[in-house]
């Protein structure tokens, strides 16, 4: 095999760098596809569509939303991990990205190494509701009840590894109580069973809790973030009620396949910042008590890595061993 001399190597390197820069300069010059690894109509679908029109205006190209649900988000995530790293196929996903390495150890991709994080986009907290027949009216009373009745308190979740499941596990860990999680296929059926009195509590969005609370089928006990909910300012946080520092929030962010040029990642990051800064977008996202928080790519990469370690420690004992 003929070896390249230094001059030839330098020429090849400069040509590659030029082509990468040139590609970034004209990016995007065709439609950008954003894959959401959930079924249409869910929370992620709502969030991305709240600002995709503004993103399209900033990019001056159509933005196509594609739902690829299945495998606890693994199907859509795997699809993006293997896509051409040119910035035209992106992933908009949630907290499950950092829990699946523990819950699904045989994934066909590696997080975060198979991705180029672009930005954390938004976070939002939950409301915590309990069945109306449960004779407690505050977090301290719930903790006392759970400790007096070990193994009897149950929490409905919208599936194993879902954000509501993670919030319940955080609450269990922070308070030292025994809490049995009951997975459902979505927040709707989980909420229905709490309202029917079959399960004791649930962490979910206030928009889902409110109709049941208004009809007195559930009681709103707390909110899960450090700040009170925009939509329910009278509801105290769990931290305010004695569980110091408790903060269970859902996050959503954008990633590209690994190998996507840095210049393209930075262009998309700037486009996200610009589109999400529009007042109309903030107004649309108020309904989920969302806090827009567009990070740098480096900050998002660090956050994902830290989340993987944190959730592995918390979830490992709950994962069935072979």
C-alpha positions in Angstrom: 0.0 0.0 0.0 1.4 3.4 -0.9 1.8 5.7 2.1 0.6 9.3 1.9 3.3 11.9 2.4 2.6 14.8 4.7 1.8 17.2 1.9 -0.8 14.8 0.4 -2.3 14.1 3.8 -2.6 17.9 4.5 -4.2 18.4 1.2 -6.8 15.7 1.8 -7.5 17.0 5.3 -8.0 20.6 4.1 -10.3 19.3 1.3 -12.4 17.4 3.8 -12.5 20.4 6.1 -13.5 22.6 3.2 -16.3 20.3 2.2 -17.6 20.1 5.7 -17.6 23.9 6.1 -19.2 24.3 2.7 -21.9 21.9 3.6 -22.6 23.7 6.8 -22.7 27.1 5.0 -25.6 26.0 2.7 -27.4 23.9 5.4 -30.3 23.5 5.2 -31.1 23.4 1.5 -34.0 20.9 1.7 -36.7 19.7 4.2 -35.6 18.8 7.7 -37.2 15.7 9.2 -37.7 15.5 13.0 -38.4 12.0 14.3 -40.5 11.7 17.5 -40.2 8.2 18.9 -43.8 8.2 20.3 -47.2 7.7 18.7 -48.9 10.7 17.2 -51.0 12.8 19.6 -48.8 12.4 22.6 -46.9 15.0 24.7 -43.8 15.1 22.6 -45.9 15.4 19.4 -47.7 18.4 20.9 -44.5 20.1 22.0 -42.6 19.8 18.8 -45.6 20.9 16.7 -45.9 24.0 19.0 -42.8 25.4 17.5 -42.0 23.5 14.3 -43.8 26.2 12.2 -41.5 28.9 13.6 -38.5 26.6 13.2 -39.4 26.2 9.5 -39.6 30.0 9.2 -36.1 30.4 10.7 -34.6 27.6 8.6 -36.4 28.7 5.4 -37.2 25.1 4.7 -40.1 22.7 5.5 -39.9 20.9 8.8 -41.5 17.4 8.7 -42.6 15.7 11.9 -42.4 11.9 11.7 -43.8 9.7 14.5 -42.0 6.4 14.9 -43.3 4.8 18.2 -42.5 1.4 19.5 -40.0 -0.4 21.8 -40.3 2.2 24.6 -38.9 4.8 22.1 -36.1 2.5 20.9 -37.5 2.0 17.4 -37.5 5.7 16.4 -34.2 6.4 18.3 -32.4 3.5 16.6 -33.7 4.8 13.2 -32.1 8.2 13.8 -28.9 6.7 15.2 -28.3 5.0 11.8 -29.4 7.9 9.6 -27.1 9.9 7.4 -25.3 12.4 9.7 -26.1 15.5 7.6 -28.5 17.3 9.8 -31.6 16.4 7.8 -32.8 13.6 10.1 -33.1 14.6 13.8 -34.5 13.1 17.0 -36.8 14.9 19.4 -37.0 12.8 22.5 -37.4 12.8 26.2 -36.1 11.4 29.6 -36.4 7.8 28.4 -33.2 8.3 26.4 -31.3 8.3 29.6 -33.2 5.5 31.3 -33.4 3.0 28.4 -29.7 2.0 28.8 -30.6 0.5 32.2 -34.1 -0.7 31.4 -33.2 -2.1 28.0 -29.6 -3.2 28.2 -29.5 -4.8 24.7 -30.4 -1.7 22.7 -29.0 -1.7 19.1 -27.4 1.8 19.7 -25.3 3.4 22.4 -26.4 6.5 24.2 -25.0 9.1 23.9 -22.1 8.0 21.8 -24.3 7.3 18.7 -25.7 10.8 18.8 -24.7 14.4 18.5 -26.7 16.3 21.1 -28.1 19.6 19.8 -30.0 21.1 22.7 -32.2 20.6 25.7 -35.4 22.3 24.7 -38.0 22.3 27.4 -38.7 20.9 30.9 -42.0 20.7 32.8 -43.1 19.4 36.2 -46.0 17.1 37.1 -49.0 17.5 39.4 -49.4 14.7 42.0 -52.9 13.4 42.5 -54.3 10.9 44.9 -57.6 8.9 45.0 -60.3 10.9 46.7 -60.9 8.2 49.2 -57.4 8.2 50.6 -57.5 10.0 53.9 -54.4 12.2 53.5 -54.2 15.9 52.5 -50.5 16.7 52.4 -47.2 15.2 51.6 -46.2 14.7 55.2 -49.5 12.9 55.8 -48.9 10.7 52.8 -45.4 9.8 53.9 -46.7 9.0 57.4 -49.5 6.9 56.0 -47.1 5.0 53.7 -44.8 4.2 56.6 -47.6 3.1 58.8 -48.9 0.8 55.9 -45.7 -0.5 54.3 -46.2 -2.1 50.9 -49.8 -0.9 50.5 -49.3 2.4 48.7 -49.4 2.2 44.9 -48.6 4.6 42.1 -50.0 4.4 38.6 -47.6 5.1 35.8 -48.0 5.5 32.0 -45.5 2.6 31.5 -42.2 1.3 32.8 -39.5 3.9 32.2 -42.0 6.6 31.5 -41.6 10.0 33.1 -44.4 9.3 35.5 -42.7 6.1 36.6 -39.4 8.0 37.1 -41.1 10.6 39.2 -42.6 7.9 41.4 -39.2 6.2 41.8 -37.7 9.6 42.7 -40.4 10.2 45.3 -39.9 6.7 46.8 -36.1 7.2 47.0 -36.4 10.8 48.5 -38.9 9.8 51.2 -37.8 6.3 52.0 -41.3 4.9 51.7 -42.4 1.6 50.1 -44.2 2.4 46.9 -45.5 -0.2 44.4 -45.6 1.2 40.8 -48.4 -0.1 38.5 -47.7 0.4 34.8 -50.4 1.3 32.3 -50.5 1.8 28.5 -50.5 5.6 28.8 -51.5 8.3 31.2 -55.2 8.1 30.3 -56.0 4.6 31.7 -53.6 5.2 34.6 -55.5 8.4 35.6 -58.8 6.6 35.2 -57.8 3.9 37.7 -56.7 6.4 40.3 -60.0 8.2 39.9 -61.8 4.9 40.3 -59.9 4.2 43.6 -58.0 1.2 42.3 -54.6 2.9 42.7 -53.5 5.4 45.3 -51.6 8.1 43.4 -50.2 9.3 40.1 -47.7 11.9 38.8 -48.9 13.4 35.5 -49.6 16.7 33.8 -52.1 19.0 35.4 -54.1 19.2 32.2 -54.8 15.5 32.7 -55.5 15.8 36.4 -57.7 18.9 36.3 -61.0 17.4 35.0 -60.9 14.6 37.7 -60.0 17.1 40.4 -62.9 19.4 39.4 -65.3 16.5 39.6 -63.7 15.6 43.0 -62.7 12.1 41.8 -59.1 12.8 42.8 -57.3 15.3 45.2 -54.3 17.3 44.0 -51.7 16.9 46.7 -48.6 18.7 45.2 -46.5 19.6 42.2 -43.2 17.9 41.5 -40.9 20.8 40.4 -39.0 23.3 42.5 -41.4 26.1 41.4 -45.2 26.0 41.6 -47.1 25.2 38.5 -48.1 28.1 36.3 -51.5 26.6 35.9 -52.0 25.8 39.6 -50.2 28.4 41.7 -52.0 27.5 44.8 -50.7 23.9 44.8 -47.6 23.6 46.9 -44.5 21.7 45.6 -43.3 18.5 47.2 -40.1 20.4 48.3 -42.2 23.1 50.0 -43.9 20.3 52.0 -40.8 19.0 53.6 -39.0 16.9 51.0 -36.0 19.2 50.6 -34.7 19.7 47.0 -37.2 17.4 45.4 -37.4 18.1 41.7 -39.0 15.6 39.3 -39.4 17.1 35.8 -39.7 15.8 32.3 -37.2 17.0 29.7 -37.3 17.1 26.0 -34.4 17.7 23.6 -33.0 17.5 20.1 -30.2 15.2 18.9 -28.6 14.3 15.5 -26.8 11.2 14.5 -23.1 11.0 15.6 -20.8 12.4 13.0 -23.0 15.3 12.1 -20.7 18.3 11.4 -20.3 20.6 14.4 -21.2 23.6 12.2 -24.5 22.0 11.4 -25.2 21.2 15.0 -24.5 24.8 16.0 -26.7 26.1 13.2 -29.6 24.0 14.4 -29.0 25.0 18.0 -29.2 28.7 17.0 -32.4 28.0 14.9 -34.0 26.4 18.0 -33.1 29.3 20.2 -34.6 31.7 17.7 -37.8 29.8 17.0 -38.5 29.0 20.7 -37.9 32.6 21.7 -41.1 33.6 19.9 -43.9 34.8 22.4 -46.5 32.7 20.5 -44.5 29.5 21.2 -44.2 30.3 24.9 -48.0 30.9 25.1 -48.7 27.5 23.4 -46.5 25.7 25.8 -48.1 27.3 28.9 -50.8 24.6 28.8 -48.2 22.0 30.0 -46.5 24.3 32.4 -43.4 24.1 30.2 -40.2 26.1 30.8 -38.2 26.7 27.7 -34.6 26.0 28.4 -32.4 25.9 25.2 -29.0 24.6 26.3 -25.7 24.4 24.3 -24.9 21.1 22.7 -22.1 20.6 25.3 -24.4 21.2 28.2 -27.0 18.8 26.8 -24.3 16.1 26.3 -23.1 16.5 29.9 -26.7 16.3 31.2 -27.5 13.1 29.3 -24.4 11.4 30.6 -25.1 12.5 34.2 -28.8 11.3 33.8 -27.7 7.9 32.6 -25.6 7.4 35.7 -28.3 8.8 38.0 -31.1 6.6 36.6 -28.9 3.5 36.5 -28.3 3.9 40.3 -32.0 4.4 41.0 -33.6 1.9 38.5 -31.1 -1.0 38.7 -32.8 -2.5 41.7 -36.2 -2.4 40.0 -35.0 -4.2 36.8 -35.6 -7.9 36.7 -32.4 -9.9 36.5 -32.1 -12.7 34.0 
